[in-house]
Amino acid sequence: MSTVYPETLNRLIEEFEKLPGIGPKSAERLAFYILKAEPAEAMALAGAIRDVKNKIKRCEICTGLSEEAICQICSDPRRDKSSICVVEQPKDVIALEKTGSCKWVYHVLGGHIAPLEGIEPSDLTIDKLVERVRSGNVKEVIMATNPNMAGDGTALYISSLLRDTGVKITRLARGLATGSTIEYASGKMLTDAINGRQELE
Ligand SMILES: [Zn+2]
């Protein structure tokens, strides 16, 4: 880091550099933008960062993102609570919701099983999901983990845990390219995958 800058400016550049996709040049550009910005604009950014860390928590039911104990989707009386769509990340909920074809509720796992990366089933919210399925009037569990090896493996593992519940377990259709992710799939592709979902054997 250049020493010609005042220490506080260096610190801001260093913080920006930690963000994904931001190299040293971009970090410098962002820091100078903040430096020149109106105080109110810069403080609004600082406030938004603080609020997102202070106010966003995990929904007690689905573990998705929420500002309340129970998220908007779980507390919506129009939602079909007998269908639970299982996704890896909160971003997947947003991608699926954008299709407008979902009436179900969700369960956010917090990732996928990947023993080589040290991610075991106990690191995810699988226990909570099994508990939900066993205690509720659940009729269908829709596996919407990513269509890659880790996502498929996670879906199969969970379906094996739920087999004896008699609940119908489906997987989003293979319209989604293998190796792709829910997050980046187009709305049309996701809608097709939702409508063409098949029962997991
Ligand atoms: Zn929820």
Boltz pocket constraint, residues with backbone or C-beta under 6 A from the ligand:
constraints:
  - pocket:
      binder: B
      contacts: [[A, 59], [A, 60], [A, 61], [A, 62], [A, 63], [A, 64], [A, 70], [A, 71], [A, 72], [A, 73], [A, 74], [A, 75], [A, 106]]
      max_distance: 6.0
